[in-house]
């Protein structure tokens, strides 16, 4: 069967009517791709007739409707997130109201009771879905879904519920309204009188021989009794019916006639009153016609996307990403929806700039299914549906599709079949463009192989010039060579098991396939002598090509195995380095605690020593120096010396333990680094370890004053506060004149000339400097100015860290300077949701990249680790980030991340 899909005319998409663009698509081609069968399956998950009917009209959209495609996919993906959460969200069903909603538009019209009940159910479903989505949005990122439900006309829906609920019960019946209660009571009374009157005849023993039955019957909605025709004169009344034999008459007695007439009148009266109530009710909700119609459109769209999400969740589907300039299309673990558990996942990975895929291999190997799967997935994606594939699947958007697919294979193809092929190929060559998808099955078949191959290559040349996206299946060896020599083509093969002589239905990218015709012919029963004779006709060149293909296949399998090993090794190395980093932070935290304790002990020791010395000095001054006082001073000095030695010994032992653990950690990190280099030297590409990632672990910490040194430098005239604030003084360096010191300027700090960034001026001539992951305070004369960022050259930015509702307005956390926004030294994300925090972080990174802003920090807190993980994931994927790591324990630890830009 050969199908052609004509050129597509682009038109604007509408939610409630079938797109004009897709009306021009050839329905037969979409049927051949099974698009409509899949669409019908998805529609079965709708909860309303309106949603189902609207989904059944959905067709693939094009590039001009890209926003509509993204909207449908976003709503459906958020539905999928909601229905698979810990507290699943569902959409309640409602009865169809579209068919009679237009009756409400006409003034003076009256809706039936069942129709009123249907509108009531619809209003309840609309109000319920908003309440449910609003509650779920507090825990889930479903903003677009919430925005759509917030467009529902709540006031009019609630008023409609209030009006209808006064008359109609929840089960769809009329409520016991006072106006109807009296009429219903009268009808009940009349019915009782009729039954009593009939019992006088059926229970009268004198009439037993005149009645055919003692049970009253109904004729023309009136109760009658069956009387023998021969006894007709014994009961006076109206004959309503005569039996077929003429032996039985159905008579309504005269006294019952009057009661039945009264019953009919009262029932008519009840109908009149009921209709009057429904007319008044219709008039009450008539003003809400447009709001109800608009609400139905929104609810139908919600039902459509809800059904797609449920289908996608049951079939383990994902939503395809968009292709970009440096990211080519690829299908990962794609499974044809109609094959169910029998589907064999296939991968189709294109390379950038290579839009022609040539698939070769044996018959029944799945070549045609492969190209149809790609086309089907493209159409499903353009209709906003999820795809049964793996994460990372990405597809382009096509404006037109051309197909020449032959499903019914024939040994003897006639000229008319070849002509039909040429007609389809000619249409593709003539009308295809850079936004076209072309499917060519068994290209070049049906004629002389040499001429067919030549026509096929010429057609592909023409399509390459048009930059069309082409998928080809063929058996021609010349096209395999064409795929290797042409820079715009990619070869692929349908895998074949040489042991079982059967296809595996897997696709091998980059390797052409063999037809295995001789093997299949032998297995199908062709005599061995005939197969041997056929082999003798194969020339040496063809045999060499076959051998080459086998060799390439083995190399491709080995490469795939090594690639898998590389991925696992890389993951293991990353996990190991992350654990090392966490251990390093814990060690540094312990070291910091030790230093703090040492400082506290020194301070307490100095205070106590100072007091004791002051007491001894006072005693010496107040009286004469005696031998007893001299021995007391000597004893104090000896005891003091022993205490100092004991403290230093204890601290040195603990410090040695920390240094030994640090050396062990450095050695293990160095071993991991050498392991990654070894993998790289063996021909595998791996992300190198950042030089600065663990540099902090190798930097020697500033040596603190020992107890002996502190005691030697202590003076009796120091105050307690002065003793507590004793710190080693910085060695002076030659002051260098600085043109201008402003926040954000890059400097060389201290004697070591460490590169850093000015954070803020603590006081005149004293600055806080960001040195990698640490902040230190330097005097201005100890700083050498390297340069001033362009964003801060003219004026100092007022850096605010308050959270604004929108980072694009004038109150944003990104302040404006000279009309342009500037990045933050310290970005605070505390209290933000994940989605909001990522937007703010993205803005910060973009500003840093544009304004050459090298270093900054992010305060995200620890909490449950959700925001921390989101920040780490986004930084790892941002191309401009050179390095990032957690802060030191004393500076925030796991609640803070330092970022270094390229």
C-alpha positions in Angstrom: 0.0 0.0 0.0 1.5 3.3 -1.0 0.3 6.5 0.7 1.1 10.1 0.0 0.6 13.0 2.4 0.3 16.3 0.6 1.8 19.7 1.4 0.4 21.2 4.5 -1.1 24.7 4.6 -0.4 26.4 7.9 -3.2 28.1 9.8 -3.8 29.4 13.4 -4.8 26.7 15.9 -8.0 27.0 17.9 -9.0 25.0 21.1 -12.6 24.2 20.2 -12.5 23.7 16.5 -10.4 21.4 14.3 -7.2 23.2 13.1 -7.4 24.4 9.5 -3.8 23.2 9.1 -4.5 19.6 9.9 -7.6 19.5 7.7 -5.3 19.5 4.7 -3.3 16.5 6.1 -3.9 13.3 4.3 -6.0 11.2 6.6 -5.0 8.0 5.0 -1.3 8.6 5.9 -2.2 9.3 9.6 -4.3 6.1 9.6 -1.4 4.1 8.2 0.8 5.5 10.9 -1.9 4.4 13.5 -2.2 7.9 14.7 -6.0 7.8 14.9 -6.0 4.4 16.7 -3.7 5.8 19.4 -5.8 8.9 19.6 -9.0 6.8 20.1 -7.2 4.8 22.9 -6.3 8.1 24.7 -9.9 9.4 24.3 -11.1 6.4 26.3 -9.6 8.0 29.4 -11.8 11.1 29.2 -14.4 11.5 31.9 -16.9 13.5 29.7 -18.4 13.3 26.2 -17.3 16.9 25.5 -13.7 16.1 26.4 -13.7 12.9 24.4 -15.3 14.5 21.3 -12.8 17.4 21.4 -9.8 15.0 21.8 -11.0 13.0 18.8 -10.8 16.1 16.7 -7.2 16.9 17.7 -4.7 16.7 14.9 -1.0 17.3 14.6 0.0 21.0 14.7 2.9 22.7 13.1 5.6 25.3 13.9 3.2 28.2 13.8 1.2 26.5 16.5 4.3 25.7 18.6 2.9 27.6 21.6 -0.3 25.5 21.5 1.8 22.3 21.3 3.8 23.4 24.3 0.7 24.4 26.2 -1.0 21.0 25.7 2.2 19.2 26.7 2.7 21.4 29.8 -0.9 20.9 31.0 -0.7 17.1 30.4 2.7 16.8 32.1 1.4 18.7 35.1 -1.7 16.5 35.3 0.6 13.4 35.2 2.6 14.9 38.1 -0.6 15.4 40.0 -2.2 12.0 39.4 1.1 10.2 40.4 1.7 12.1 43.5 1.4 10.8 47.1 -2.1 12.3 47.2 -3.4 11.6 43.6 -5.6 14.2 42.0 -8.6 13.2 39.8 -11.1 14.9 37.6 -14.8 14.1 38.4 -17.0 13.1 35.4 -20.2 15.0 34.3 -23.0 14.3 32.0 -23.1 15.8 28.5 -24.5 19.4 28.4 -23.2 20.7 25.1 -26.1 19.2 23.1 -28.7 21.3 24.9 -26.7 24.2 26.2 -27.8 26.3 23.2 -31.4 25.9 24.4 -30.5 27.9 27.4 -29.4 30.8 25.1 -33.0 31.4 23.9 -35.2 33.5 26.1 -38.4 31.8 27.4 -37.0 28.3 26.8 -37.4 25.5 29.3 -34.9 22.8 30.1 -36.0 19.3 31.2 -35.4 18.0 34.7 -32.6 15.6 33.5 -30.9 18.5 31.7 -31.0 20.7 34.8 -29.5 17.8 36.8 -26.7 17.5 34.2 -25.9 21.2 34.5 -25.8 20.9 38.3 -23.3 18.0 38.0 -21.1 20.0 35.6 -21.0 23.0 37.9 -20.1 20.7 40.9 -17.3 19.1 38.8 -16.0 22.6 37.8 -15.9 23.9 41.4 -14.4 20.7 42.7 -11.5 20.6 40.2 -10.5 24.1 41.1 -10.5 23.3 44.8 -8.5 20.1 44.2 -5.9 21.7 42.0 -5.4 24.7 44.3 -4.7 22.4 47.2 -2.3 20.2 45.2 -0.4 23.3 43.9 0.8 24.0 47.4 2.9 20.8 47.2 3.4 20.3 43.5 4.7 22.5 40.6 1.5 22.7 38.6 1.2 26.4 38.1 -0.1 26.3 34.5 -2.9 23.9 35.6 -3.8 26.2 38.4 -3.8 29.2 36.2 -6.2 27.5 33.8 -8.7 26.5 36.5 -8.6 30.0 38.0 -10.2 31.2 34.7 -13.4 29.3 35.5 -16.3 31.7 36.3 -16.7 30.7 39.9 -19.4 33.3 40.8 -21.8 32.2 38.0 -21.1 28.5 38.6 -21.9 28.9 42.3 -25.1 30.9 41.5 -26.2 28.2 39.1 -25.7 25.6 41.8 -27.7 27.6 44.3 -30.6 28.1 41.9 -30.8 24.5 40.6 -30.2 22.9 44.1 -33.5 24.5 45.3 -35.4 22.5 42.8 -33.3 19.5 41.8 -32.0 16.9 44.2 -28.5 15.4 44.0 -29.9 12.2 42.4 -31.5 14.2 39.6 -35.1 14.0 40.9 -37.4 16.9 41.7 -37.4 18.0 45.3 -40.5 17.9 47.4 -41.6 21.5 46.7 -44.7 22.8 48.5 -46.3 23.9 45.3 -46.3 20.3 44.1 -46.9 18.6 47.4 -50.6 19.2 47.4 -51.1 18.0 43.9 -49.2 14.8 44.5 -51.3 14.2 47.6 -54.5 14.6 45.7 -53.2 12.2 43.0 -52.4 9.6 45.6 -55.9 10.0 47.1 -57.6 9.5 43.7 -55.5 6.4 43.0 -56.6 4.9 46.3 -60.2 5.6 45.5 -59.8 3.9 42.0 -58.2 0.9 43.6 -61.1 0.7 46.2 -63.7 1.0 43.5 -62.1 -1.8 41.4 -61.9 -4.1 44.5 -65.7 -3.9 44.8 -65.9 -5.8 41.5 -63.0 -8.2 41.8 -64.0 -9.2 45.4 -67.7 -9.6 44.7 -68.4 -13.4 44.8 -71.5 -12.9 42.7 -69.4 -11.7 39.8 -66.9 -14.6 39.9 -68.6 -16.3 36.9 -68.6 -13.0 35.0 -64.9 -12.1 35.4 -62.0 -13.6 33.5 -59.6 -12.4 36.2 -59.7 -10.9 39.6 -56.6 -8.7 38.9 -57.3 -5.3 37.3 -55.5 -4.6 34.0 -54.2 -1.4 32.3 -55.5 -0.3 28.9 -54.6 3.2 27.5 -53.2 4.1 30.9 -56.5 3.4 32.6 -57.4 0.6 35.0 -60.0 -1.8 33.7 -61.3 -5.3 34.5 -61.5 -8.4 32.2 -65.1 -9.5 31.7 -66.5 -12.5 29.8 -68.2 -11.4 26.6 -71.3 -13.4 27.4 -71.6 -11.5 30.8 -71.2 -8.1 29.3 -74.5 -6.7 30.6 -73.7 -7.5 34.2 -71.2 -4.6 34.4 -71.9 -1.2 33.0 -69.1 0.9 31.7 -66.8 1.7 28.7 -65.3 -1.1 26.7 -61.6 -0.2 25.9 -60.5 -3.4 24.2 -61.7 -6.8 23.0 -59.4 -9.9 23.0 -58.4 -11.5 19.7 -60.8 -14.4 20.3 -63.6 -12.1 21.2 -64.3 -13.9 24.4 -63.0 -11.2 26.7 -63.9 -7.5 27.0 -61.8 -5.0 29.0 -64.4 -2.7 30.7 -63.8 0.4 32.7 -66.8 0.6 35.1 -68.7 3.9 35.1 -67.8 4.9 38.7 -64.1 4.2 37.9 -64.4 6.3 34.7 -65.0 9.5 36.7 -62.1 8.8 39.1 -59.7 8.1 36.2 -60.8 11.3 34.6 -60.0 13.2 37.8 -56.6 11.4 38.0 -55.7 12.5 34.4 -56.6 16.1 35.2 -54.5 16.1 38.4 -51.5 14.5 36.6 -51.8 17.2 33.9 -51.9 19.8 36.6 -48.8 18.3 38.1 -47.0 18.5 34.7 -48.0 22.1 34.3 -46.7 23.1 37.7 -43.5 21.2 37.1 -42.9 22.8 33.7 -43.6 26.3 35.2 -41.0 25.7 37.9 -38.5 24.5 35.3 -39.3 27.5 33.1 -38.7 29.9 36.0 -35.4 28.0 36.8 -34.3 28.2 33.2 -34.9 31.9 33.3 -32.8 32.3 36.4 -29.7 30.6 34.9 -30.3 32.1 31.4 -28.0 35.1 32.1 -25.1 32.6 32.8 -25.2 31.0 29.3 -21.9 32.5 28.1 -20.1 31.8 31.4 -21.3 28.2 31.3 -20.2 27.8 27.7 -16.8 29.2 28.5 -16.5 27.0 31.6 -17.3 24.0 29.4 -14.5 24.9 27.0 -12.0 25.0 29.9 -13.3 21.8 31.5 -13.1 20.0 28.1 -9.5 21.1 27.7 -8.8 19.9 31.3 -10.4 16.6 30.4 -8.4 16.2 27.2 -5.0 16.8 28.9 -6.1 14.7 31.9 -6.9 11.7 29.6 -3.5 12.1 27.9 -1.8 12.2 31.3 -3.6 9.0 32.5 -2.7 7.2 29.2 0.9 8.4 29.5 1.2 7.3 33.1 -0.1 3.8 32.4 2.2 3.4 29.4 5.3 4.9 31.1 5.4 7.8 28.7 7.5 11.0 28.6 7.1 14.3 26.9 9.6 15.0 24.0 12.0 17.8 24.4 12.6 20.4 21.6 15.6 20.1 19.3 18.1 22.8 19.3 21.0 23.9 17.1 23.6 21.7 18.9 21.2 18.9 19.9 20.0 16.6 17.2 16.7 14.6 17.3 16.8 11.2 19.1 14.4 8.6 20.2 15.4 6.7 23.4 13.9 3.3 24.2 10.9 4.0 21.9 8.1 1.4 22.1 5.3 1.3 19.5 2.1 1.9 21.5 0.1 -0.8 19.7 2.6 -3.6 20.4 2.2 -3.4 24.2 4.6 -5.7 26.1 5.8 -7.3 22.8 7.4 -4.0 21.7 11.2 -4.1 21.5 12.6 -0.7 22.6 14.7 1.0 19.9 17.1 4.0 19.9 17.3 6.4 17.0 20.1 8.9 17.5 20.9 11.5 14.9 24.0 13.7 14.7 23.9 17.4 14.3 23.8 18.3 10.6 22.9 14.7 9.5 19.3 14.6 8.5 19.3 11.5 6.3 18.9 8.1 8.0 19.5 5.1 5.7 18.3 1.8 7.3 19.4 -1.5 5.8 19.1 -5.1 6.9 17.1 -8.3 6.4 13.4 -8.6 5.5 11.0 -8.7 8.5 13.8 -7.0 10.5 11.7 -4.1 11.5 13.0 -1.4 9.1 9.6 -0.2 8.1 8.3 -0.3 11.7 11.3 1.8 12.7 10.6 4.7 10.3 6.8 4.5 11.0 7.5 4.6 14.7 9.6 7.8 14.2 6.9 9.4 12.1 4.1 8.3 14.6 6.0 9.7 17.5 6.5 13.0 15.7 2.8 13.3 15.0 1.9 12.4 18.6 4.3 14.9 19.9 2.9 17.6 17.6 -0.6 16.8 18.9 0.6 17.4 22.4 0.5 13.7 23.5 3.2 11.9 25.6 5.4 9.3 24.0 6.2 5.7 25.3 9.9 6.3 25.4 12.7 7.2 27.8 13.7 10.6 29.3 15.9 12.7 26.9 13.8 11.9 23.8 13.8 15.0 21.6 11.9 15.7 18.3 11.6 18.5 15.8 8.4 20.1 14.7 7.4 19.3 11.0 5.1 21.4 8.9 4.6 18.8 6.2 5.1 15.0 5.8 5.6 13.0 2.6 5.4 9.2 2.7 6.0 6.4 0.2 5.5 3.3 2.3 4.9 -0.2 0.8 3.4 -2.5 3.4 2.4 -5.3 1.0 5.7 -6.8 -0.2 5.6 -8.5 -3.7 8.3 -10.6 -5.4 7.2 -9.5 -8.9 6.5 -5.7 -8.7 4.8 -4.4 -11.8 5.5 -1.3 -13.7 2.4 0.4 -12.3 3.7 -0.1 -8.7 7.1 1.4 -9.7 5.2 4.4 -11.3 3.3 4.9 -8.1 6.5 5.0 -6.1 8.0 7.5 -8.5 4.9 9.7 -8.3 5.3 9.9 -4.5 9.0 10.4 -4.6 8.6 13.2 -7.2 6.0 15.0 -5.1 8.5 14.9 -2.1 11.4 16.2 -4.2 9.2 19.0 -5.6 7.4 20.2 -2.5 9.5 19.3 0.5 11.4 22.0 2.5 13.5 22.3 5.6 10.4 21.7 7.8 9.4 18.5 6.0 9.5 14.8 7.1 10.0 12.4 4.2 9.5 8.6 4.6 10.8 6.4 1.8 10.3 2.7 2.2 12.4 0.3 0.0 13.8 3.2 -2.0 15.0 2.2 -5.4 13.1 -1.0 -5.6 10.8 -2.2 -8.4 13.2 -1.7 -11.3 16.7 -2.4 -12.5 19.0 -2.3 -9.3 21.6 0.0 -11.0 19.0 2.4 -12.3 17.0 2.3 -9.1 20.1 3.0 -7.0 21.0 5.9 -9.3 17.4 7.4 -9.0 17.5 6.9 -5.2 20.9 8.8 -4.8 19.7 11.6 -7.0 16.5 12.0 -5.1 18.4 12.0 -1.8 20.8 14.7 -3.2 17.7 16.9 -4.0 16.3 16.4 -0.5 19.6 17.2 1.1 19.7 20.5 -0.8 16.3 21.3 0.6 17.5 20.4 4.1 14.6 18.0 4.6 14.5 15.3 7.3 14.5 11.9 5.5 14.2 8.3 6.7 15.0 5.6 4.1 14.9 1.8 4.1 16.6 -0.1 1.3 18.4 -3.3 0.3 20.7 -1.6 -2.3 24.3 -1.9 -1.4 25.2 1.2 -3.3 23.1 3.3 -0.9 25.1 1.9 2.0 28.2 3.3 0.4 26.4 6.5 -0.3 25.5 6.8 3.4 29.2 6.4 4.3 30.6 8.9 1.8 27.9 11.6 2.2 28.5 13.9 5.2 24.7 14.5 5.7 23.8 10.8 6.0 23.8 8.3 8.8 23.8 4.5 8.2 21.8 2.2 10.5 20.9 -1.5 10.4 18.2 -3.8 11.7 20.1 -6.2 13.9 20.0 -9.9 12.9 20.9 -12.9 15.1 23.3 -15.1 13.0 22.7 -18.1 15.4 18.9 -18.2 15.1 18.8 -16.6 11.6 16.0 -14.3 13.0 15.7 -10.5 13.5 16.1 -9.0 17.0 14.1 -5.8 16.0 16.8 -3.6 17.4 18.5 -0.8 15.5 22.2 -0.3 15.3 23.2 3.3 14.5 26.3 3.9 12.4 26.5 0.5 10.9 24.9 -0.7 7.6 23.2 -4.1 7.6 23.3 -7.2 5.5 20.2 -8.6 3.8 21.0 -12.2 4.9 19.0 -13.3 1.9 21.0 -16.5 1.4 20.6 -17.5 5.0 16.9 -16.8 5.1 16.4 -18.6 1.7 18.2 -21.7 3.0 16.1 -21.7 6.2 12.9 -21.2 4.2 13.6 -24.5 2.4 15.7 -23.6 -0.7 17.9 -26.6 -1.5 21.5 -26.3 -0.3 22.8 -26.8 -3.9 20.8 -23.8 -5.1 22.1 -21.7 -2.2 25.7 -22.7 -2.9 25.2 -21.8 -6.6 23.9 -18.4 -5.5 27.0 -17.8 -3.4 29.2 -18.6 -6.3 27.6 -15.7 -8.2 28.6 -13.2 -5.6 31.8 -11.5 -6.7 34.7 -10.8 -4.5 34.0 -7.2 -4.1 30.6 -7.9 -2.6 32.1 -10.5 -0.3 34.7 -8.0 0.9 31.9 -5.5 1.6 30.1 -8.1 3.6 33.2 -8.9 5.6 33.7 -5.2 6.2 30.2 -4.8 7.5 30.6 -7.7 9.9 33.8 -6.2 11.2 32.1 -2.8 11.7 29.3 -4.5 13.5 31.7 -6.2 15.9 33.5 -2.9 16.5 30.2 -1.1 17.1 29.2 -3.7 19.7 32.6 -3.4 21.4 32.3 0.4 21.4 28.8 0.2 22.9 30.1 -2.1 25.7 33.1 0.2 26.4 30.8 3.3 26.4 28.5 1.6 29.0 31.5 0.7 31.1 32.7 4.3 30.8 29.3 5.7 31.9 29.3 3.4 35.0 32.9 4.3 35.9 32.3 8.0 35.5 29.2 7.7 37.8 31.2 5.8 40.4 34.0 8.4 40.3 31.5 11.3 40.7 29.9 9.5 43.7 33.3 8.8 45.2 34.5 12.5 44.8 31.2 13.7 46.3 31.7 11.5 49.4 35.3 12.8 49.7 34.1 16.3 49.6 31.5 15.6 52.4 34.2 14.0 54.5 36.5 16.9 53.9 33.9 19.3 55.1 33.3 17.2 58.2 37.1 17.2 58.9 37.3 20.9 58.5 34.3 21.4 60.8 36.0 19.3 63.4 39.3 21.3 62.9 37.3 24.5 63.3 35.7 23.2 66.6 39.2 22.3 67.9 40.5 25.8 67.1 37.5 27.4 68.7 38.0 25.3 71.8 41.7 26.1 71.9 40.9 29.8 71.6 38.4 29.6 74.5 40.9 27.7 76.6 43.6 30.2 75.9 41.3 33.1 76.7 40.2 31.5 80.0 43.8 30.6 80.8 45.1 34.1 80.2 42.3 35.7 82.3 43.0 33.3 85.2 46.7 33.7 84.9 46.4 37.5 84.8 44.3 37.6 87.9 46.7 35.4 89.8 49.7 37.5 88.7 47.9 40.7 89.7 47.3 39.2 93.2 50.9 38.1 93.5 52.1 41.6 92.4 49.8 43.3 94.8 51.0 41.1 97.7 54.6 41.9 96.8 53.9 45.6 96.7 51.9 45.7 99.9 54.6 44.0 102.1 58.3 43.1 102.0 59.5 40.3 99.9 60.0 37.2 102.1 61.2 33.7 101.3 57.7 32.3 101.6 56.4 34.8 99.0 59.3 34.0 96.7 58.6 30.2 97.0 54.9 30.9 96.3 55.7 32.7 93.1 58.1 30.0 92.0 55.5 27.3 92.7 52.9 29.3 90.6 55.3 29.5 87.7 56.2 25.8 87.9 52.5 24.8 88.0 51.7 27.2 85.2 54.4 25.7 83.0 53.2 22.1 83.7 49.6 23.1 82.8 50.8 24.7 79.6 52.8 21.6 78.6 49.9 19.3 79.3 47.4 21.4 77.2 49.9 21.7 74.3 50.5 18.0 74.4 46.8 17.2 74.3 46.1 19.7 71.5 49.1 18.5 69.5 47.8 14.9 69.6 44.3 15.9 68.5 45.8 18.1 65.7 48.0 15.3 64.6 44.9 13.0 64.2 43.1 15.6 62.1 46.2 16.1 59.9 46.6 12.4 59.4 43.0 12.0 58.4 43.4 15.0 56.0 46.5 13.4 54.4 44.6 10.2 53.9 41.7 12.0 52.3 44.1 14.0 50.0 45.8 10.7 49.0 42.4 9.1 48.1 41.3 12.2 46.1 44.7 12.1 44.3 44.2 8.4 43.5 40.7 9.1 42.1 42.1 11.9 40.0 44.8 9.6 38.6 42.2 7.0 37.9 40.1 9.5 35.9 43.2 10.6 34.0 44.0 6.9 33.2 40.5 6.4 31.8 41.0 9.5 29.7 44.4 8.3 28.3 42.7 5.0 27.3 40.5 6.9 24.9 37.4 7.6 26.9 36.2 11.2 27.5 35.5 12.1 31.1 34.8 15.3 32.9 38.1 16.4 34.6 38.2 17.2 38.3 38.2 20.9 38.8 41.6 22.1 40.1 40.1 24.2 42.7 37.5 21.7 43.9 39.5 20.5 46.8 42.3 23.0 47.0 41.0 24.2 50.3 42.0 20.9 51.8 45.6 21.4 50.9 46.0 25.0 52.2 47.7 25.2 55.5 45.7 26.9 58.1 47.1 30.0 59.9 49.1 29.0 62.9 47.6 30.3 66.1 49.7 31.5 69.1 50.8 28.8 71.5 50.0 29.1 75.2 53.7 29.9 76.0 53.9 32.6 73.3 50.6 34.1 74.6 51.8 34.1 78.2 55.2 35.7 77.2 53.5 38.5 75.3 50.8 39.1 78.0 51.1 42.3 80.0 49.4 43.1 83.4 48.0 46.3 81.9 45.9 44.4 79.3 42.1 44.4 80.0 40.0 41.2 79.7 38.6 42.4 76.4 42.0 43.0 75.0 43.2 39.6 76.0 40.1 38.0 74.3 40.7 39.8 71.1 44.5 39.0 70.7 45.2 37.9 67.1 48.5 37.7 65.2 49.2 40.9 63.3 49.5 40.8 59.5 52.9 41.6 58.2 53.0 44.9 56.5 53.6 45.1 52.8 54.5 48.1 50.7 51.3 50.1 50.2 50.4 50.3 46.5 48.3 53.2 45.3 44.9 52.0 44.2 43.0 53.9 41.5 39.6 53.0 43.0 38.4 50.4 45.5 34.7 49.4 45.0 32.5 46.4 45.7 33.1 43.7 43.1 36.7 44.8 42.1 39.2 42.0 41.7 42.4 42.3 43.9 45.5 40.5 45.0 45.3 40.1 48.8 48.0 39.7 51.5 51.6 38.7 51.2 50.7 35.6 49.2 48.9 37.8 46.6 45.8 35.6 46.6 43.3 36.5 43.9 40.0 37.7 45.3 37.0 40.0 45.0 36.0 42.9 47.2 32.7 42.2 49.0 32.2 45.3 51.2 34.0 48.0 53.1 33.8 47.3 56.8 35.2 50.8 57.7 37.5 53.3 56.2 40.5 51.5 54.7 39.3 48.0 55.8 37.7 45.6 53.3 36.1 42.1 53.4 37.6 40.0 50.5 36.1 36.8 49.0 39.0 34.4 48.5 37.5 31.3 46.8 35.3 29.7 49.5 36.6 31.9 52.3 36.1 35.5 53.4 38.9 37.5 55.1 39.4 41.1 56.2 42.3 43.1 54.9 43.6 46.6 55.2 43.4 48.5 51.9 47.1 49.0 51.9 47.6 45.2 51.8 45.4 44.9 48.6 46.5 45.4 45.0 43.7 46.4 42.6 43.5 44.3 39.5 40.4 45.7 37.9 36.8 46.9 38.4 33.9 45.1 36.8 32.1 47.1 34.1 28.8 47.0 36.1 30.4 48.7 39.1 32.9 51.0 37.5 30.8 54.1 37.6 28.8 53.6 40.8 28.4 51.2 43.7 25.4 48.9 43.4 22.9 48.7 46.3 22.7 45.0 46.7 19.5 43.9 48.3 18.7 40.4 49.4 15.0 40.7 50.0 12.7 38.4 48.1 10.4 40.1 45.5 7.3 38.7 43.9 8.8 38.9 40.4 12.5 39.2 39.7 11.8 41.3 36.6 10.1 44.3 38.4 11.8 47.3 39.9 11.8 45.8 43.4 13.7 42.7 42.3 16.5 41.2 44.3 18.6 42.1 41.3 19.1 45.9 41.7 19.5 48.2 38.7 22.5 50.4 38.1 22.6 52.7 35.2 19.6 51.0 33.6 21.1 47.5 33.7 20.7 44.8 36.4 23.7 43.6 38.4 24.3 40.2 39.9 24.6 39.5 43.7 27.7 38.6 45.7 25.4 36.5 48.0 22.1 35.2 46.5 19.5 34.3 49.1 16.9 31.6 48.0 15.5 30.9 51.5 11.7 30.6 51.6 11.4 30.3 47.8 9.7 27.4 46.0 11.8 25.3 43.7 10.5 26.7 40.5 10.8 30.3 41.7 14.3 29.7 43.1 15.6 28.2 39.8 14.2 31.3 37.9 16.1 33.6 40.3 19.3 31.5 40.0 19.0 31.5 36.2 18.8 35.3 36.2 21.8 35.5 38.4 23.9 33.2 36.2 22.9 35.1 33.0 23.9 38.4 34.6 27.2 36.9 35.8 28.0 35.6 32.3 27.1 39.0 30.7 29.0 41.1 33.1 32.1 38.9 33.7 31.1 38.4 37.3 33.4 35.6 38.5 32.4 34.5 42.0 29.3 34.5 44.2 27.6 32.4 46.8 24.1 30.9 47.2 22.3 30.6 50.5 19.7 27.8 50.0 19.6 26.3 53.5 19.5 22.6 54.3 15.8 21.7 55.2 14.7 18.5 53.4 17.4 19.0 50.7 14.9 19.7 47.9 16.1 23.3 47.2 19.7 22.3 47.8 19.5 19.4 45.2 17.6 21.6 42.7 20.4 24.3 42.9 23.2 21.7 42.5 21.4 20.0 39.5 20.9 23.4 37.7 24.5 24.5 38.3 25.8 21.2 36.9 23.9 21.8 33.7 24.7 25.5 33.2 27.4 25.8 30.6 29.0 29.0 32.1 29.7 27.5 35.6 33.4 26.5 36.1 33.1 25.1 39.6 30.8 25.0 42.6 31.1 23.4 46.1 29.5 23.6 49.5 30.8 26.3 52.0 33.1 25.7 54.9 31.3 24.6 58.1 32.0 27.9 59.8 30.5 29.7 56.7 27.3 27.7 56.3 28.3 24.2 55.3 25.7 22.3 53.3 23.3 25.2 53.5 25.5 27.4 51.3 27.1 26.9 47.9 30.0 28.9 46.3 30.0 29.3 42.5 32.9 30.1 40.2 32.1 31.2 36.7 34.2 30.6 33.6 
